Amino acid sequence: VGNDAHGNLLADALRDGGVRLDYLTVVPSAPTGHAVVMLQSSGQNSIVIVGGANVSCWPQTLPPQH
């Protein structure tokens, strides 16, 4: 997550839900990523993705065991 309000909100919600955050990384140089799903009445959908912290350092910094 990014070091921003959205990242804090997500981390707090996960923690409050009992999720262990041992491997959660805060990326200070990027905003928290977002995705918006737009659904049309016909059933078609479009997804807009802003990767943010999710793509700022992956996969280069991901340890080999992960």
Distance bins in CASP14 RR format, pairs under 12 A and 6 or more apart:
PFRMAT RR
TARGET T0000
AUTHOR 0000-0000-0000
RMODE 2
METHOD distances of the structure
MODEL  1
1 7 1 1 0 0 0 0 0 0 0 0 0
1 8 1 0 0 1 0 0 0 0 0 0 0
1 9 0 0 0 0 1 0 0 0 0 0 0
1 10 1 0 1 0 0 0 0 0 0 0 0
1 11 1 0 0 1 0 0 0 0 0 0 0
1 12 0 0 0 0 0 1 0 0 0 0 0
1 13 0 0 0 0 0 1 0 0 0 0 0
1 14 0 0 0 0 1 0 0 0 0 0 0
1 15 0 0 0 0 0 1 0 0 0 0 0
1 21 0 0 0 0 1 0 0 0 0 0 0
1 23 0 0 0 0 0 1 0 0 0 0 0
1 24 1 0 0 1 0 0 0 0 0 0 0
1 25 1 0 0 1 0 0 0 0 0 0 0
1 26 1 0 1 0 0 0 0 0 0 0 0
1 27 1 0 0 1 0 0 0 0 0 0 0
1 28 0 0 0 0 0 1 0 0 0 0 0
1 30 0 0 0 0 1 0 0 0 0 0 0
1 31 0 0 0 0 1 0 0 0 0 0 0
1 32 1 0 1 0 0 0 0 0 0 0 0
1 33 1 0 0 1 0 0 0 0 0 0 0
1 34 0 0 0 0 0 1 0 0 0 0 0
1 51 0 0 0 0 0 1 0 0 0 0 0
1 52 0 0 0 0 1 0 0 0 0 0 0
1 53 1 0 1 0 0 0 0 0 0 0 0
1 54 0 0 0 0 1 0 0 0 0 0 0
1 56 0 0 0 0 0 1 0 0 0 0 0
2 8 0 0 0 0 1 0 0 0 0 0 0
2 9 0 0 0 0 0 1 0 0 0 0 0
2 10 0 0 0 0 1 0 0 0 0 0 0
2 11 0 0 0 0 1 0 0 0 0 0 0
2 24 0 0 0 0 0 1 0 0 0 0 0
2 25 0 0 0 0 1 0 0 0 0 0 0
2 26 1 0 1 0 0 0 0 0 0 0 0
2 27 1 0 1 0 0 0 0 0 0 0 0
2 28 1 0 0 1 0 0 0 0 0 0 0
2 29 0 0 0 0 1 0 0 0 0 0 0
2 30 1 0 1 0 0 0 0 0 0 0 0
2 31 1 0 1 0 0 0 0 0 0 0 0
2 32 1 0 1 0 0 0 0 0 0 0 0
2 33 1 0 0 1 0 0 0 0 0 0 0
2 34 0 0 0 0 0 1 0 0 0 0 0
2 50 0 0 0 0 0 1 0 0 0 0 0
2 51 0 0 0 0 0 1 0 0 0 0 0
2 52 1 0 0 1 0 0 0 0 0 0 0
2 53 1 0 1 0 0 0 0 0 0 0 0
2 54 0 0 0 0 1 0 0 0 0 0 0
2 55 0 0 0 0 0 1 0 0 0 0 0
2 56 0 0 0 0 1 0 0 0 0 0 0
2 57 0 0 0 0 0 1 0 0 0 0 0
3 10 0 0 0 0 0 1 0 0 0 0 0
3 11 0 0 0 0 0 1 0 0 0 0 0
3 24 0 0 0 0 0 1 0 0 0 0 0
3 25 0 0 0 0 0 1 0 0 0 0 0
3 26 1 0 1 0 0 0 0 0 0 0 0
3 27 1 0 0 1 0 0 0 0 0 0 0
3 28 1 0 1 0 0 0 0 0 0 0 0
3 29 0 0 0 0 1 0 0 0 0 0 0
3 30 0 0 0 0 1 0 0 0 0 0 0
3 31 0 0 0 0 1 0 0 0 0 0 0
3 32 0 0 0 0 1 0 0 0 0 0 0
3 52 0 0 0 0 0 1 0 0 0 0 0
3 53 0 0 0 0 1 0 0 0 0 0 0
3 56 0 0 0 0 0 1 0 0 0 0 0
4 10 0 0 0 0 1 0 0 0 0 0 0
4 11 0 0 0 0 0 1 0 0 0 0 0
4 26 0 0 0 0 1 0 0 0 0 0 0
4 27 0 0 0 0 1 0 0 0 0 0 0
4 28 0 0 0 0 1 0 0 0 0 0 0
4 29 0 0 0 0 0 1 0 0 0 0 0
4 30 0 0 0 0 1 0 0 0 0 0 0
4 31 1 0 1 0 0 0 0 0 0 0 0
4 32 1 0 1 0 0 0 0 0 0 0 0
4 33 0 0 0 0 1 0 0 0 0 0 0
4 34 0 0 0 0 0 1 0 0 0 0 0
4 52 0 0 0 0 0 1 0 0 0 0 0
4 53 0 0 0 0 1 0 0 0 0 0 0
5 11 0 0 0 0 0 1 0 0 0 0 0
5 12 0 0 0 0 0 1 0 0 0 0 0
5 31 0 0 0 0 1 0 0 0 0 0 0
5 32 0 0 0 0 1 0 0 0 0 0 0
6 12 0 0 0 0 0 1 0 0 0 0 0
6 13 0 0 0 0 0 1 0 0 0 0 0
6 26 0 0 0 0 0 1 0 0 0 0 0
6 30 0 0 0 0 0 1 0 0 0 0 0
6 31 1 0 0 1 0 0 0 0 0 0 0
6 32 1 0 1 0 0 0 0 0 0 0 0
6 33 1 0 0 1 0 0 0 0 0 0 0
6 34 1 0 0 1 0 0 0 0 0 0 0
6 35 0 0 0 0 0 1 0 0 0 0 0
6 50 0 0 0 0 0 1 0 0 0 0 0
6 52 0 0 0 0 0 1 0 0 0 0 0
6 53 0 0 0 0 1 0 0 0 0 0 0
6 54 0 0 0 0 0 1 0 0 0 0 0
7 13 0 0 0 0 1 0 0 0 0 0 0
7 14 0 0 0 0 1 0 0 0 0 0 0
7 15 0 0 0 0 0 1 0 0 0 0 0
7 21 0 0 0 0 0 1 0 0 0 0 0
7 24 0 0 0 0 1 0 0 0 0 0 0
7 25 0 0 0 0 0 1 0 0 0 0 0
7 26 1 0 0 1 0 0 0 0 0 0 0
7 27 0 0 0 0 1 0 0 0 0 0 0
7 28 0 0 0 0 0 1 0 0 0 0 0
7 30 0 0 0 0 0 1 0 0 0 0 0
7 31 0 0 0 0 1 0 0 0 0 0 0
7 32 1 0 1 0 0 0 0 0 0 0 0
7 33 0 0 0 0 1 0 0 0 0 0 0
7 34 0 0 0 0 0 1 0 0 0 0 0
7 52 0 0 0 0 0 1 0 0 0 0 0
7 53 0 0 0 0 1 0 0 0 0 0 0
7 54 0 0 0 0 0 1 0 0 0 0 0
8 14 0 0 0 0 0 1 0 0 0 0 0
8 15 0 0 0 0 0 1 0 0 0 0 0
8 21 0 0 0 0 0 1 0 0 0 0 0
8 24 0 0 0 0 0 1 0 0 0 0 0
8 26 0 0 0 0 1 0 0 0 0 0 0
8 31 0 0 0 0 0 1 0 0 0 0 0
8 32 0 0 0 0 1 0 0 0 0 0 0
9 15 0 0 0 0 0 1 0 0 0 0 0
9 16 0 0 0 0 0 1 0 0 0 0 0
9 32 0 0 0 0 1 0 0 0 0 0 0
9 34 0 0 0 0 0 1 0 0 0 0 0
10 16 0 0 0 0 0 1 0 0 0 0 0
10 17 0 0 0 0 0 1 0 0 0 0 0
10 19 0 0 0 0 0 1 0 0 0 0 0
10 21 0 0 0 0 1 0 0 0 0 0 0
10 24 0 0 0 0 1 0 0 0 0 0 0
10 26 0 0 0 0 0 1 0 0 0 0 0
10 31 0 0 0 0 0 1 0 0 0 0 0
10 32 1 0 0 1 0 0 0 0 0 0 0
10 33 0 0 0 0 1 0 0 0 0 0 0
10 34 0 0 0 0 0 1 0 0 0 0 0
10 53 0 0 0 0 0 1 0 0 0 0 0
10 54 0 0 0 0 0 1 0 0 0 0 0
11 17 0 0 0 0 0 1 0 0 0 0 0
11 18 0 0 0 0 0 1 0 0 0 0 0
11 19 0 0 0 0 1 0 0 0 0 0 0
11 20 0 0 0 0 0 1 0 0 0 0 0
11 21 1 0 0 1 0 0 0 0 0 0 0
11 24 1 0 0 1 0 0 0 0 0 0 0
11 25 0 0 0 0 0 1 0 0 0 0 0
11 26 1 0 0 1 0 0 0 0 0 0 0
11 32 0 0 0 0 1 0 0 0 0 0 0
11 53 0 0 0 0 0 1 0 0 0 0 0
12 18 0 0 0 0 0 1 0 0 0 0 0
12 19 0 0 0 0 0 1 0 0 0 0 0
12 21 0 0 0 0 1 0 0 0 0 0 0
12 24 0 0 0 0 0 1 0 0 0 0 0
13 19 0 0 0 0 1 0 0 0 0 0 0
13 21 0 0 0 0 0 1 0 0 0 0 0
13 24 0 0 0 0 0 1 0 0 0 0 0
14 20 0 0 0 0 1 0 0 0 0 0 0
14 21 1 0 0 1 0 0 0 0 0 0 0
14 22 0 0 0 0 0 1 0 0 0 0 0
14 23 0 0 0 0 0 1 0 0 0 0 0
14 24 1 0 0 1 0 0 0 0 0 0 0
15 21 1 0 1 0 0 0 0 0 0 0 0
15 22 0 0 0 0 0 1 0 0 0 0 0
15 24 0 0 0 0 1 0 0 0 0 0 0
22 66 0 0 0 0 0 1 0 0 0 0 0
23 61 0 0 0 0 0 1 0 0 0 0 0
23 62 0 0 0 0 1 0 0 0 0 0 0
23 63 0 0 0 0 1 0 0 0 0 0 0
23 65 0 0 0 0 0 1 0 0 0 0 0
23 66 1 0 0 1 0 0 0 0 0 0 0
24 32 0 0 0 0 0 1 0 0 0 0 0
24 53 0 0 0 0 0 1 0 0 0 0 0
24 54 0 0 0 0 0 1 0 0 0 0 0
25 32 0 0 0 0 0 1 0 0 0 0 0
25 53 1 0 0 1 0 0 0 0 0 0 0
25 54 0 0 0 0 0 1 0 0 0 0 0
25 56 0 0 0 0 1 0 0 0 0 0 0
25 57 0 0 0 0 1 0 0 0 0 0 0
25 58 0 0 0 0 1 0 0 0 0 0 0
25 61 0 0 0 0 1 0 0 0 0 0 0
25 62 0 0 0 0 1 0 0 0 0 0 0
25 63 0 0 0 0 0 1 0 0 0 0 0
25 66 0 0 0 0 0 1 0 0 0 0 0
26 32 0 0 0 0 1 0 0 0 0 0 0
26 53 1 0 0 1 0 0 0 0 0 0 0
26 56 0 0 0 0 0 1 0 0 0 0 0
26 57 0 0 0 0 0 1 0 0 0 0 0
27 33 0 0 0 0 1 0 0 0 0 0 0
27 51 0 0 0 0 0 1 0 0 0 0 0
27 52 1 0 0 1 0 0 0 0 0 0 0
27 53 1 1 0 0 0 0 0 0 0 0 0
27 54 0 0 0 0 1 0 0 0 0 0 0
27 55 0 0 0 0 1 0 0 0 0 0 0
27 56 1 0 1 0 0 0 0 0 0 0 0
27 57 1 0 0 1 0 0 0 0 0 0 0
27 58 0 0 0 0 1 0 0 0 0 0 0
27 61 0 0 0 0 1 0 0 0 0 0 0
28 53 0 0 0 0 1 0 0 0 0 0 0
28 56 0 0 0 0 1 0 0 0 0 0 0
28 57 0 0 0 0 0 1 0 0 0 0 0
29 52 0 0 0 0 1 0 0 0 0 0 0
29 53 0 0 0 0 1 0 0 0 0 0 0
29 56 1 0 0 1 0 0 0 0 0 0 0
29 57 0 0 0 0 1 0 0 0 0 0 0
30 50 0 0 0 0 0 1 0 0 0 0 0
30 51 0 0 0 0 1 0 0 0 0 0 0
30 52 1 0 1 0 0 0 0 0 0 0 0
30 53 1 0 1 0 0 0 0 0 0 0 0
30 54 0 0 0 0 1 0 0 0 0 0 0
30 55 0 0 0 0 1 0 0 0 0 0 0
30 56 1 0 1 0 0 0 0 0 0 0 0
30 57 0 0 0 0 1 0 0 0 0 0 0
30 58 0 0 0 0 0 1 0 0 0 0 0
31 50 1 0 0 1 0 0 0 0 0 0 0
31 51 0 0 0 0 1 0 0 0 0 0 0
31 52 1 0 1 0 0 0 0 0 0 0 0
31 53 1 0 0 1 0 0 0 0 0 0 0
31 54 0 0 0 0 1 0 0 0 0 0 0
31 55 0 0 0 0 0 1 0 0 0 0 0
31 56 0 0 0 0 1 0 0 0 0 0 0
32 50 0 0 0 0 1 0 0 0 0 0 0
32 51 0 0 0 0 1 0 0 0 0 0 0
32 52 1 0 0 1 0 0 0 0 0 0 0
32 53 1 0 1 0 0 0 0 0 0 0 0
32 54 0 0 0 0 1 0 0 0 0 0 0
32 55 0 0 0 0 0 1 0 0 0 0 0
32 56 0 0 0 0 0 1 0 0 0 0 0
33 48 0 0 0 0 0 1 0 0 0 0 0
33 49 1 0 0 1 0 0 0 0 0 0 0
33 50 1 0 1 0 0 0 0 0 0 0 0
33 51 1 0 1 0 0 0 0 0 0 0 0
33 52 1 0 1 0 0 0 0 0 0 0 0
33 53 1 0 1 0 0 0 0 0 0 0 0
33 54 1 0 1 0 0 0 0 0 0 0 0
33 55 0 0 0 0 1 0 0 0 0 0 0
33 56 0 0 0 0 1 0 0 0 0 0 0
33 58 0 0 0 0 0 1 0 0 0 0 0
34 47 0 0 0 0 0 1 0 0 0 0 0
34 48 0 0 0 0 1 0 0 0 0 0 0
34 49 1 0 0 1 0 0 0 0 0 0 0
34 50 1 0 1 0 0 0 0 0 0 0 0
34 51 1 0 0 1 0 0 0 0 0 0 0
34 52 1 0 0 1 0 0 0 0 0 0 0
34 53 0 0 0 0 0 1 0 0 0 0 0
34 54 0 0 0 0 1 0 0 0 0 0 0
34 55 0 0 0 0 0 1 0 0 0 0 0
35 45 0 0 0 0 0 1 0 0 0 0 0
35 46 0 0 0 0 0 1 0 0 0 0 0
35 47 1 0 1 0 0 0 0 0 0 0 0
35 48 1 0 0 1 0 0 0 0 0 0 0
35 49 1 0 1 0 0 0 0 0 0 0 0
35 50 1 0 0 1 0 0 0 0 0 0 0
35 51 0 0 0 0 1 0 0 0 0 0 0
35 52 0 0 0 0 0 1 0 0 0 0 0
35 54 0 0 0 0 1 0 0 0 0 0 0
35 55 0 0 0 0 0 1 0 0 0 0 0
36 45 0 0 0 0 0 1 0 0 0 0 0
36 46 0 0 0 0 1 0 0 0 0 0 0
36 47 1 0 0 1 0 0 0 0 0 0 0
36 48 1 0 1 0 0 0 0 0 0 0 0
36 49 0 0 0 0 1 0 0 0 0 0 0
36 50 0 0 0 0 1 0 0 0 0 0 0
36 51 0 0 0 0 0 1 0 0 0 0 0
37 43 0 0 0 0 0 1 0 0 0 0 0
37 44 0 0 0 0 0 1 0 0 0 0 0
37 45 1 0 1 0 0 0 0 0 0 0 0
37 46 1 0 0 1 0 0 0 0 0 0 0
37 47 1 0 1 0 0 0 0 0 0 0 0
37 48 0 0 0 0 1 0 0 0 0 0 0
37 49 0 0 0 0 1 0 0 0 0 0 0
38 44 0 0 0 0 1 0 0 0 0 0 0
38 45 1 0 0 1 0 0 0 0 0 0 0
38 46 1 0 1 0 0 0 0 0 0 0 0
38 47 1 0 0 1 0 0 0 0 0 0 0
38 48 1 0 0 1 0 0 0 0 0 0 0
39 45 1 0 1 0 0 0 0 0 0 0 0
39 46 0 0 0 0 1 0 0 0 0 0 0
39 47 0 0 0 0 1 0 0 0 0 0 0
40 46 1 0 0 1 0 0 0 0 0 0 0
49 55 0 0 0 0 1 0 0 0 0 0 0
50 56 0 0 0 0 0 1 0 0 0 0 0
51 57 0 0 0 0 0 1 0 0 0 0 0
51 58 0 0 0 0 1 0 0 0 0 0 0
52 58 0 0 0 0 0 1 0 0 0 0 0
53 61 0 0 0 0 0 1 0 0 0 0 0
54 62 0 0 0 0 0 1 0 0 0 0 0
55 61 0 0 0 0 0 1 0 0 0 0 0
55 62 0 0 0 0 0 1 0 0 0 0 0
56 62 0 0 0 0 0 1 0 0 0 0 0
57 63 0 0 0 0 0 1 0 0 0 0 0
58 66 0 0 0 0 0 1 0 0 0 0 0
59 66 0 0 0 0 1 0 0 0 0 0 0
END
